[in-house]
Amino acid sequence: MSKKSKSKQFGTVIRSGIEYYRTRIRDQEGKRITLYARTVDELCEKIDEVKQLIENKTFCRTTPTVKEYCEKWLLMQSANVRQTTLIDYTSKVKNYIIKPLGNMHIADVTLDDIRMALVPVSKKSASVYKSVNILFKCIFTAAKESKVIKNNPTANLSSTNGGIPQKDRIPLTDEQVDKLISALKNLPPYVFVMLGLYAGLRREEILALQWDCVYLDTPAPYLTVCRAWHTEHNRPVILTELKTPAAHRDIPLPDCLADCLREARETSTSEYVIANKDGNPLSYTQFQRLWAYITTRTTKERYYYKYENGKRIKHTVTPVLGEKAAHNGKVVYSLDFEVTPHQLRHTYITNLIHASVDPKTVQYLAGHENSKITMDIYAKVKYNRPNELAGILDSTFSLWNDNFDEQVGMV
């Protein structure tokens, strides 16, 4: 039979952009076995091998699917980790492990399968890639220790991002901050942005903030972080258990933020600082709509699809700074840079360091549990100014040379 004829016998499936040939056969117990391969010849070889094992009664499918074992593993973790951590684990396992590999039997997963599943994750932040990598290792190591699988495919899985460089977190410049605040004044995300820029709160901390934790009538206004926002099936969940104990902190408010919050409190009808029209905390999609006020005002090239004569046609929009949006005259393209929620917080931390705030105070205000996180940021920001370092080194070595000359003169 020709290769072309053979290929017609098999179905195909796309995984992470790669096409695989697929077929199913039944074992001696009548259970279906799914086999995958990149080429027809490879799949035929797998079929022959499995059939031989079945005939010899040495092949028996007893391992669960990746989806089944991941769900069991998450259930076991629920007894040992914080609810916020479990929510994070569940989201990452669902999106980055179950989605690409869930239908495979866990014993069939190879290192190449895992590497392929990690390709889309490599486009995310370094922290997301690292945490997904660790989750893969934890799940397959647990399966090996429980004798669910004989070999652990993650044993040689590199913890680095496959050599793919990650973008550094870049804080906003003072000019960008001014442009952002000016563009958002009197718009829904304004208070959110101010809390990120001038209190350094995480997204989940801002969206869970209630007025009972904002103290504006004291001699030194401040707010207390004691709640965290998460979503389950798009619905908001407000937790009193924070990411880490260090996340619980009191943050002094600069005048600009205190004035912003006083103005917001006067018109607020909700117990939440950031709320929807019903006074409730935002759902995930409601937060996305809130952030869209910012993204629609940037000059980043974007795409949309429209059906024309029965065909789906892709259109490109290239915004020009200062112009109005073609379909919404209220939107002006006023931001020539991109912004993320975490970038607001990173800008706050960077500005503390530029203001010569000591590392331990920065760690407290940022809510960092681990001082290494603070010091890594501190070192990158504080010591990445060649002009300033040159002056320090010049004065240091000048003093060293003077002392050396004095010692030589005494000899």
SVG drawing of the C-alpha trace seen along z (x, -y; Angstrom):
<svg xmlns="http://www.w3.org/2000/svg" viewBox="-27 -66 88 80">
<polyline fill="none" stroke="black" stroke-width="0.4" points="0.0,0.0 1.4,-3.5 2.2,-6.1 -0.6,-8.3 -3.1,-5.5 -2.0,-4.8 -2.4,-8.4 -6.1,-8.3 -6.7,-5.7 -5.6,-8.0 -7.1,-11.1 -5.0,-14.2 -4.9,-16.6 -3.2,-19.9 -1.2,-20.5 0.6,-23.7 0.6,-24.4 2.0,-20.9 0.0,-18.4 0.0,-14.8 -1.5,-11.6 -3.8,-9.8 -5.5,-6.4 -7.2,-4.3 -7.1,-0.6 -8.5,1.6 -6.5,3.5 -7.3,7.0 -9.8,5.5 -11.6,3.6 -10.3,0.2 -9.4,-2.2 -5.8,-3.2 -5.0,-6.5 -1.7,-6.6 -0.1,-9.8 2.9,-10.3 4.4,-13.0 4.6,-10.8 2.5,-8.0 5.5,-5.6 6.1,-6.3 2.4,-5.8 2.4,-2.4 5.4,-1.3 3.6,-2.2 0.5,-0.3 2.6,2.8 4.4,2.5 1.2,2.1 -0.6,4.9 2.4,7.2 2.2,6.3 -1.5,7.0 -1.1,10.4 1.5,11.3 -0.9,10.0 1.8,7.7 0.0,4.5 -2.7,3.2 -3.8,-0.4 -4.0,-1.2 -2.8,-4.7 -5.1,-7.7 -5.2,-10.5 -3.2,-13.7 -6.5,-15.5 -7.6,-12.8 -4.3,-12.8 -3.9,-16.6 -7.4,-16.9 -6.4,-14.3 -3.1,-16.1 -4.9,-19.5 -7.3,-17.9 -4.4,-16.5 -2.8,-20.0 -6.0,-21.6 -5.1,-20.2 -1.6,-21.7 -1.7,-25.1 -3.5,-28.4 -6.7,-28.9 -5.1,-31.7 -2.3,-29.4 -4.7,-26.6 -6.6,-29.0 -3.3,-29.9 -2.3,-26.3 -5.7,-25.3 -5.6,-28.1 -2.1,-27.3 -2.7,-23.5 -6.0,-23.9 -4.6,-26.3 -1.0,-25.1 -1.0,-21.3 -4.6,-19.9 -5.4,-22.0 -2.5,-20.7 -2.0,-17.2 -5.2,-16.4 -6.5,-13.6 -3.2,-11.7 -2.6,-8.9 0.0,-10.1 2.3,-7.1 2.5,-8.0 3.7,-11.6 7.2,-12.2 9.7,-15.0 9.1,-16.3 5.3,-16.5 6.0,-18.6 8.5,-20.8 5.9,-21.4 3.3,-22.3 5.7,-24.8 6.2,-26.6 3.1,-28.9 4.1,-29.5 7.5,-30.8 5.7,-33.8 4.4,-34.7 6.5,-36.3 9.5,-34.5 7.6,-34.0 4.7,-32.2 7.1,-30.0 9.0,-29.1 5.8,-28.3 4.3,-26.1 7.7,-24.3 7.6,-23.6 4.0,-22.4 4.9,-19.9 7.8,-18.5 5.6,-18.3 2.8,-16.5 4.9,-13.9 7.2,-13.4 4.2,-12.7 2.9,-10.2 6.3,-8.4 6.4,-8.3 2.9,-6.8 4.0,-4.3 1.3,-5.6 4.1,-5.9 7.4,-4.0 9.5,-6.9 9.4,-10.6 9.6,-12.6 10.4,-15.8 13.6,-14.4 15.7,-16.2 13.3,-19.1 15.3,-22.3 14.1,-25.0 15.3,-27.7 13.0,-29.1 14.5,-27.0 17.1,-29.7 14.3,-32.2 15.2,-35.6 12.4,-37.3 11.7,-41.0 12.7,-42.9 10.0,-44.6 10.4,-48.3 8.9,-50.9 7.0,-53.9 9.0,-57.1 7.8,-60.3 6.7,-61.6 4.7,-58.4 3.1,-58.6 1.9,-62.2 0.5,-61.1 -1.3,-58.1 -2.9,-60.1 -3.9,-62.9 -5.5,-60.5 -7.5,-58.7 -8.7,-61.6 -12.5,-61.2 -12.5,-57.7 -13.3,-54.5 -9.7,-53.1 -8.3,-56.4 -8.5,-55.4 -7.1,-51.9 -4.1,-53.4 -3.5,-55.9 -3.5,-53.1 -1.0,-51.1 1.3,-54.1 1.3,-55.7 0.6,-52.8 2.1,-49.9 -0.8,-47.5 -1.1,-44.3 -4.2,-44.0 -5.9,-41.6 -5.2,-44.0 -6.7,-47.0 -9.8,-45.2 -10.5,-43.9 -9.8,-47.2 -12.8,-48.5 -13.3,-51.9 -13.1,-50.6 -9.4,-50.1 -8.8,-53.6 -8.0,-56.2 -8.1,-59.6 -9.0,-61.7 -5.9,-60.9 -2.9,-63.3 -1.0,-61.0 -3.5,-59.2 -2.9,-55.6 -4.5,-52.4 -4.4,-48.8 -4.0,-45.8 -5.9,-42.9 -8.0,-41.4 -7.4,-39.8 -9.6,-39.6 -9.8,-36.4 -12.3,-35.0 -13.8,-31.6 -15.7,-31.0 -15.6,-34.7 -17.2,-35.6 -15.3,-37.6 -14.2,-36.0 -12.9,-38.3 -10.5,-36.5 -9.0,-37.6 -6.1,-35.2 -3.4,-37.1 -0.7,-35.8 1.8,-35.8 1.8,-37.2 4.0,-40.0 1.2,-41.2 -0.7,-42.5 0.7,-46.0 -0.1,-49.6 0.8,-52.0 1.1,-55.8 -0.7,-57.8 1.0,-60.7 -1.1,-63.8 -2.1,-63.2 -3.5,-59.7 -5.2,-60.9 -6.9,-63.7 -7.9,-61.2 -9.4,-58.8 -11.3,-61.6 -12.9,-62.7 -13.8,-59.1 -15.3,-58.5 -17.6,-61.5 -19.4,-59.9 -19.1,-56.2 -22.2,-54.2 -20.2,-51.0 -18.2,-49.5 -15.5,-48.8 -13.2,-51.5 -13.3,-49.9 -16.8,-48.6 -19.3,-47.8 -22.5,-49.7 -24.2,-47.5 -21.6,-48.3 -20.1,-44.8 -16.4,-43.8 -15.6,-43.4 -15.8,-40.1 -12.8,-39.1 -14.6,-40.3 -15.6,-43.6 -11.9,-44.2 -11.0,-43.5 -13.5,-46.1 -12.0,-48.5 -8.5,-48.0 -9.8,-48.4 -10.1,-52.1 -6.3,-52.2 -5.5,-49.8 -7.9,-51.5 -6.0,-54.7 -2.6,-53.3 -1.0,-53.5 -0.4,-49.8 -1.4,-48.2 -4.5,-46.0 -6.7,-43.8 -10.3,-43.0 -12.2,-40.6 -15.3,-41.4 -17.4,-39.3 -17.6,-40.6 -19.4,-38.7 -19.5,-35.7 -15.8,-35.7 -14.0,-36.6 -11.6,-39.4 -8.8,-40.6 -8.5,-44.4 -5.5,-46.2 -5.8,-49.4 -2.7,-51.5 -3.6,-54.3 -1.9,-57.7 -0.9,-59.6 -3.3,-62.5 -6.0,-61.3 -9.5,-60.2 -10.7,-56.6 -12.5,-56.1 -15.6,-54.5 -15.5,-56.4 -14.9,-60.1 -14.5,-60.1 -11.4,-58.0 -8.1,-59.8 -4.9,-57.9 -2.9,-59.6 -0.6,-56.9 2.5,-55.9 3.4,-53.1 1.8,-50.0 0.8,-49.6 0.1,-46.5 -1.4,-46.5 1.9,-45.1 3.9,-47.8 2.1,-50.3 3.3,-48.5 6.8,-48.1 6.9,-51.9 6.0,-52.5 8.8,-50.2 11.3,-51.7 10.5,-55.3 11.0,-54.3 14.4,-53.0 15.3,-56.2 14.2,-58.2 16.9,-56.3 14.4,-54.5 16.2,-51.7 15.7,-48.1 13.9,-46.9 11.4,-49.7 10.9,-49.0 10.4,-45.3 7.7,-46.2 5.8,-48.6 5.9,-46.2 4.7,-43.3 7.5,-41.1 7.9,-37.9 11.4,-37.2 14.0,-39.9 15.8,-38.4 12.9,-39.7 13.4,-43.2 17.1,-43.1 17.1,-41.8 14.9,-44.7 16.9,-47.1 20.2,-46.1 18.9,-46.3 17.4,-49.8 20.0,-51.3 23.1,-50.1 22.0,-50.4 22.9,-54.0 26.4,-54.2 26.7,-58.0 26.0,-58.0 28.3,-54.9 31.1,-56.6 31.1,-59.5 31.0,-57.2 33.9,-55.1 35.9,-58.2 35.7,-59.6 36.4,-56.2 39.5,-55.5 40.7,-59.1 40.6,-58.7 42.3,-55.3 45.1,-56.9 45.6,-59.7 46.0,-57.3 48.4,-55.1 50.6,-58.1 50.7,-59.1 51.8,-55.6 54.5,-55.6 55.8,-58.9 56.2,-57.6 58.4,-54.7"/>
</svg>
